[in-house]
């Protein structure tokens, strides 16, 4: 999902004490893949009221159009939580729909 403004790939670094309040992604045409690179104890992700578990070296797929919250409740000495995040097309979005969305939401 790279040809429109809803596509994203980035690293996220959450220091201990970080709390990201509940939020919704901008659309339900994507899934967000979180790859845990460093996941200390006390890190949590809740999506649609359901707790999810990050694990180092493993991917977690979520539909970020659902309400989700993130927190790092670990100790300072545990260091930051580090994730690589990449957006993927939702599998229910057909090829023709993808082309139309890329055209409609092209960057710039």
KAZIPE-V375501 format. One line per field, one symbol per residue. burial: b if it has 16 or more other C-alpha atoms within 10 Angstrom, else e. A space follows every 50 residues. Layout:
burial: ???
This chain:
burial: beebebbeeeeeebbbebeeeeeebeeebbbbbbbbbbbbeebbbbbbee eeebbeeebeebbbbbebbbbbbbeeeebbbbbbbbbbbbeeeeeeebee bbeeeeee
